[in-house]
Amino acid sequence: MVLQGKLEIEIEIKAPAAKFYNILRKQNHHIPNISDSIHAIDLHEGDWETPGSVKQWTYTLDGNAPLCVKETVEEVDDQNKTIKFNCLEGEVLKEFKSFKAIVQVTPKAGEGSLVKWTIEFEKVNEDIPSPDAYLELAQKMTKDIDDHLVEA
């Protein structure tokens, strides 16, 4: 069994790429009011926009009790609407030595956008299952944000 891996999902949304990207890039503190899977996002170091700032997310995964993860934005590419998050601590790192999430938002011809989530991970041992539930969480959060932006 492979210890390192990568999972990807692409999700078509109705919202404009710039608006969706802005929520993740500069206004993620609003996400708990938008998605019922995300309960809180608290700032621990820095600010809401600067790469290197540390935030703690409280979320529900597979209907389990709330979990927490501290992350930092490792890279931002505003031109290509790409953000790379790196997990620093939390329950996810009990099963994974490293865990990174990358999101890229691309405008589609006409209306809408394409959101691509990539999860890069390294398991602590080969008995750990692939982190598919985290990809499902990203998909649900993406749909919730899209619904919110389209309704607004």
QUICORDA-V703286 format. One record per helix or strand of 3 or more residues. SS is the DSSP state (H for helix, E for strand). FROM is the first residue (numbers start at 1). TO is the last residue. If there is no record, write none. Layout:
BEGIN
ss: <SS & SS>
from: <FROM & FROM>
to: <TO & TO>
END
This chain:
BEGIN
ss: <E & H & H & E & E & E & E & H & E & E & H>
from: <4 & 17 & 28 & 38 & 54 & 67 & 82 & 92 & 96 & 113 & 132>
to: <13 & 26 & 34 & 45 & 59 & 77 & 90 & 95 & 107 & 123 & 151>
END
